[in-house]
């Protein structure tokens, strides 16, 4: 489904990605974890095609998105759903308008079909009856739920979650994790989650990759990662301030 | 000395690159003006945004500009015994020069700054990235409606400014300074021609383009965080104000 090959990216001479290699299979949920500022969001922006690498390639369903024009890239983006870190909801639209937006703009569905799908999505994310509210009236957790509903409304085959639970309390964070798991079972998408919510994130992910100093230092199932002998992974999971990770 | 030349050279190259980038942004935006689907609802919303945001300030500045013009022109014209020319003097000053320039400066401060800040906030809160991720072109959704709306709204705003200014001048010239109402308006009809109105129209159209282009560009390529948005909003207002005055001179010289 996704293959990242030797990805390099620098900003003003500072190396952020330094040869990232990662394979993500179809219908699998992969979590990319790492300390703050290690380049996780930069990596996800490369997968969306918002950033172009200095070197390397990203293959989505066999197509190298670093070598195609914007029209072809948009065709790939149409099969993509993204939950941004802050939700990225449109302030001028209601909750209903935000969720309906991709359907109105990218499909030829009738008003009633759009209405049915949006109301269904609101129910799935536990926000029934909240359609008329504006993003400014919502709490952080509710915003993430709306953003999740918007990301899934077009039933994409690939969904990217950029820190879906950052800034939320543990109860709301757990509910978002449960939602990701439930929607994955319902829609069967391939998921990439950027997170540092250990160990909770291990409950919903099939594979975990540790990003450090611009490279993937370890990949494995949640069990393998939790038993990893890699000192960087060990320090990250235990949350110890002593170890090879410099901060 | 060589270091100084190098610094000047690097600065010049940077400025040239920024100007080039701004023109590429404008040309790309213009392309989407003519390529469907057209976002009519967004366009109407932005016309309302420019008009609604600026109307009160336009009414106030327009009326007081006309009143001040009446006072000053009456003082000058009285020296030559030509007080009767007060009406056409006010009308020509407003229509050809002060109406387009002052209303463009006012709209820049009121709606232009809000526009740069709004687009800047959309950038830092990843709303623009969200549009791209949905395979929707942000220029079509955010920039084109603003440029077209400004091209439609600016001439209307300037027309309102001119009319209010003329009536402000009437209030002072006729009601306070004692010029006859008939003289004020009838001589205006004799001295103000269609080409004067067209000069005002060309100016308002070009100022509309300048304000929407610069404010959208600065917001679209804002820096990081609240500080970045604040900086780009200030830059947008300052650059628009300077460009309006410079362009006004050149256009005035050509159209005189």
Interface residues (C-beta under 8 A of the other chain):
Chain A: X45 X48 X49 X50 X74 X75 X77 X78 X80 X82 X84 X85 X86 X88 X89 X90 X91 X101 X102 X105 X106
Chain B: X121 X122 X125 X126 X127 X129 X130 X132 X133 X134 X135 X136
